[in-house]
Every structure is written in structure tokens, then in C-alpha cells.
Amino acid sequence: MSFKDYFSGVAAGYSTYRPGYPIGLFEFLAAGSPGHELAWDCATGSGQAATMLAAHFDRVVATDGSQAQLDAAELRDSIEYRQELAEKSSLDDRSADLVTVGQALHWFDLAAFETEVARVLKPGGLLAAWSYAVLKSEADIDAVIDRLYDDILGEFWSHERRMVEEGYQSVVFGLEELSVPVFAMQAEWTLAQLAGYLSTWSASKRYEETQGENPLLLVGDDLQKAWGDPERKQLIRWPLTLRVWRKGAQ
């Protein structure tokens, strides 16, 4: 089974600049899980979700296909990082109370992943997948970001990215889907932090590899003008879409 590794080359930046998830998301998932012994975070990247799950579960197994990403993750006594694909883990049958996938489901072989989740989840266990689309800030800043996303990087996004843009609504699993509350992601960043985040986009990396230059240079002046004082902290928001399924009791 192949692994599309778009992120090893930006692993350090990924751990630094990717936005954090809301605390309430993990409180909600923990409250709905049948127990709190083990959570499995698939495609953990540099462990943003895994570290937050550790506050609610005795153990967290966090897997990713990229060792470079795992090497950049924050170490915790209760978190075990393993270089493994989501479709073929080393977890025991019926061992996990919760399986999570943050901003990565679009990279998976969904049929194989569903089979693996059915094997690993305890009866009554939860599968949660969430995604977030293009950031929103002030109108002038948004216009520059949208131009970068669509006009400059459009052809460099993988076709799987469309699943993120639609909030994973096309994904169908043979599990009971649950109603979920609305969660929001936000951060207050300087211009340098925003630029760091934009550099972690998979399309930014692919553009730089094929075109030989950083695509942010094409919008840098306009982004600086829209932002103003580079040290000014600006509120950034990401629409977050969450889908949760429960395994049957058998």
C-alpha cells in the first residue's frame, strides 16, 4: 500500500505552525467513548491531536507514515508513537475506545481503513474525523490568501484536497453516524506565524519543488500591505467540520 508523503519535508514547520484544536472537541469525544483506556490517533503528524487526547485517555497510540513527522512530535509518557499506516496498524483487536483522524482522512484508502477501524475499535467505540478549510481573517488578508490558494497553487493541490473542501461529506462508513456540536478553531498570529503556516501547505511544498521558488514570494508584498505592522497579532479562524461514527455493540 503506497503512502503519499507530502509532509516530511516540512515536519519542523508543521509542528510549529499548524493551528491547535479546540479543547472542547476532545472533551466531547472522551465523553462519548465507552471507556478511556486507549485512543488511537491516525496520521498524527507531529502529534497535535495526540497530546490533547492524552489529557483524557490512559494511553494514546499515535501513528503516521512519516518518521520525520513523528520525530518532531512532543513526547509524553502516555503517548506511544509508531510509524505505521492507518490502514494497517499493530493495535490489538477491539482495543481502542476512540479512533481519531485530524485533517488526514483524505489521504487514506477508505475501504481498507474502515476494515481496520472495525477490527481495532471496541464495541461502542467511536471513530472521529475532522477537517478544516481555508483560513478566514480580515477581508483584505482573505483576498490575498484566496489568490494564493486558488490562482497560484490551484493545480498543485492533490485531487484528494476536494474532500477537505467539502468537509468529508462524501465519506460513507458502515457505522452509525452521530450528531455533533459545532467547534471552531482560532489563533492570534503575527505575519511571520501566518507565513510559516502557509509554507506547510502540501501545495506550497509541491510548487517550490517543481517551480524552484517559494510561492509566498508571489503574494508577499500584498500580504504585508493587507496585514500592516508585521508584529501585530491578528485573529485567524478556520471552519472546522467534524464527523463521528459509533461501532455497534457486537
C-alpha positions in Angstrom: 0.0 0.0 0.0 1.5 3.3 -1.0 1.9 6.3 1.2 1.7 9.9 -0.2 4.3 11.6 2.0 3.8 15.4 1.3 4.8 16.5 4.8 8.1 15.0 5.8 9.9 18.0 4.2 8.1 20.5 6.3 7.9 18.4 9.5 9.6 21.0 11.8 7.4 23.8 10.4 4.3 21.6 10.7 4.8 21.1 14.5 5.5 24.8 15.0 2.9 26.5 12.7 -0.1 24.2 12.5 -3.1 25.6 14.5 -4.2 23.8 17.6 -7.6 22.2 18.0 -10.3 23.3 20.5 -10.2 21.7 23.9 -14.0 21.1 23.7 -13.6 18.8 20.8 -11.6 16.3 22.9 -13.9 16.7 25.9 -16.9 15.8 23.6 -15.2 12.8 22.2 -14.0 11.5 25.5 -17.5 11.9 27.0 -18.9 9.7 24.2 -16.3 7.0 24.3 -17.2 3.7 26.0 -14.0 3.9 28.1 -10.8 5.9 28.5 -8.1 3.2 28.3 -6.8 3.7 24.7 -7.2 6.3 21.9 -5.6 5.7 18.5 -4.7 8.9 16.6 -4.2 8.0 13.0 -1.9 10.1 10.7 -0.9 12.0 13.8 1.6 14.2 12.0 3.6 15.9 14.8 1.1 14.9 17.5 -1.2 17.9 17.8 -4.2 15.8 18.5 -2.4 13.1 20.4 -1.2 15.4 23.1 -4.7 16.7 23.6 -6.1 13.2 23.7 -3.6 12.3 26.4 -5.5 14.5 28.9 -8.5 12.2 28.6 -7.1 8.7 27.9 -4.8 6.4 29.9 -2.8 5.6 26.7 -2.6 7.1 23.2 -1.1 5.3 20.3 -0.3 7.9 17.6 0.6 6.5 14.2 1.9 8.2 11.0 3.6 7.0 7.8 6.2 9.8 8.1 9.0 9.2 10.6 10.2 12.8 10.1 6.8 14.0 11.4 6.9 11.6 14.4 10.5 12.8 15.2 9.1 16.4 15.5 6.3 15.3 17.9 6.1 16.3 21.6 6.9 13.3 23.8 4.6 12.3 26.6 4.8 9.3 28.9 1.3 8.2 27.9 1.8 8.6 24.2 3.4 5.9 22.0 4.4 7.0 18.5 4.5 4.3 15.8 5.5 4.6 12.2 2.5 2.8 10.7 -0.1 3.3 8.0 -3.7 3.9 9.2 -4.9 1.1 7.0 -2.6 -1.5 8.7 -1.8 -0.8 12.4 -0.3 -3.1 15.0 -3.0 -2.4 17.5 -4.8 -5.4 19.1 -8.4 -6.3 18.1 -11.1 -4.5 20.0 -8.5 -2.4 21.9 -9.4 1.2 21.2 -12.1 3.3 22.8 -11.7 6.1 20.2 -10.1 6.4 16.8 -9.3 10.0 15.6 -8.2 11.4 12.3 -7.4 15.1 12.1 -7.1 16.7 8.7 -5.9 13.5 7.1 -8.8 11.2 6.1 -8.5 12.3 2.5 -5.1 10.6 2.2 -6.4 7.2 3.2 -7.6 4.1 1.3 -11.1 4.5 2.9 -12.2 0.9 2.4 -9.1 -0.5 3.9 -9.2 2.0 6.8 -12.8 1.2 7.6 -11.9 -2.5 7.8 -9.0 -1.7 10.2 -11.2 0.6 12.4 -13.8 -2.2 12.7 -11.1 -4.5 13.8 -9.4 -2.2 16.3 -12.4 -0.4 17.9 -14.1 -1.8 21.0 -17.9 -2.4 20.8 -19.5 1.0 21.1 -16.2 2.8 20.3 -16.1 6.0 18.3 -14.4 7.0 15.1 -14.0 10.8 14.7 -12.7 12.6 11.6 -12.4 16.3 11.3 -11.1 18.8 8.7 -10.7 22.5 8.3 -10.7 24.5 5.2 -9.1 27.8 4.2 -8.5 30.3 7.0 -10.5 33.4 7.5 -9.3 36.7 8.9 -9.9 40.3 7.7 -11.3 40.8 4.2 -8.1 42.2 2.6 -6.0 39.4 4.1 -8.5 36.8 2.9 -8.4 38.1 -0.6 -4.6 37.6 -0.8 -4.8 34.1 0.8 -7.6 33.1 -1.6 -5.4 34.2 -4.6 -2.5 32.1 -3.3 -4.8 29.1 -2.7 -6.7 29.2 -5.9 -4.8 31.1 -8.6 -1.2 30.3 -7.7 -1.5 26.9 -6.0 -4.7 25.6 -7.6 -3.0 23.0 -9.9 -0.6 21.9 -7.2 -3.3 20.7 -4.7 -3.9 17.0 -4.9 -7.3 15.9 -6.0 -7.9 14.5 -2.5 -8.0 18.1 -1.2 -11.5 18.4 -2.6 -12.6 16.1 0.2 -11.4 18.6 2.7 -13.1 21.5 0.9 -16.4 19.6 1.2 -15.9 18.7 4.8 -15.7 15.0 4.2 -19.4 14.9 3.3 -18.8 12.3 0.6 -17.3 9.8 3.0 -19.6 6.9 3.8 -18.8 4.3 6.5 -21.0 1.4 7.6 -21.3 2.7 11.1 -23.9 4.7 13.0 -23.2 8.4 12.5 -23.8 10.7 15.5 -25.0 14.3 15.7 -22.2 16.6 16.8 -21.8 20.1 18.1 -20.1 22.9 16.2 -16.5 23.6 17.0 -14.3 26.5 15.9 -10.5 26.8 15.6 -8.8 30.1 16.1 -5.4 31.6 16.9 -3.9 35.0 17.2 -0.8 35.2 15.0 1.8 37.6 13.7 2.5 37.8 10.0 5.6 35.5 10.4 3.4 32.9 12.0 0.9 33.1 9.2 3.7 32.7 6.6 5.1 29.7 8.4 1.6 28.1 8.3 1.2 28.8 4.6 4.6 27.2 4.0 3.3 23.9 5.5 0.6 23.6 2.8 1.2 20.5 0.7 0.6 22.6 -2.4 3.2 25.1 -1.3 5.8 22.4 -1.0 4.9 20.9 -4.3 5.1 24.3 -6.0 8.5 25.0 -4.6 9.8 21.6 -5.6 8.6 22.0 -9.2 8.9 25.7 -9.8 12.1 26.3 -7.8 10.8 29.2 -5.7 8.7 29.8 -2.6 5.1 30.7 -3.8 4.7 33.0 -0.8 7.1 35.4 -2.6 4.4 36.0 -5.2 2.0 37.4 -2.7 4.4 38.7 0.0 4.1 42.4 -0.8 0.3 42.3 -1.0 0.1 40.2 2.2 2.3 42.7 4.0 0.2 45.6 2.9 -3.0 43.9 3.9 -1.6 42.9 7.3 0.1 46.2 8.3 2.5 46.0 11.2 4.1 42.5 10.9 4.2 42.2 14.7 0.5 42.9 15.1 -1.4 39.9 16.2 -4.4 39.1 14.0 -7.3 36.8 14.8 -7.3 33.8 12.4 -10.2 31.4 12.2 -10.7 28.0 10.5 -14.1 26.5 9.9 -13.9 23.0 11.4 -16.1 20.2 10.2 -16.5 17.1 12.5 -18.0 13.7 11.7 -18.3 11.0 14.3 -19.4 7.3 14.0 -20.1 4.7 16.6 -19.3 1.0 16.2 -22.1 -1.4 17.1 -22.3 -3.2 20.4 -21.4 -6.6 19.0 
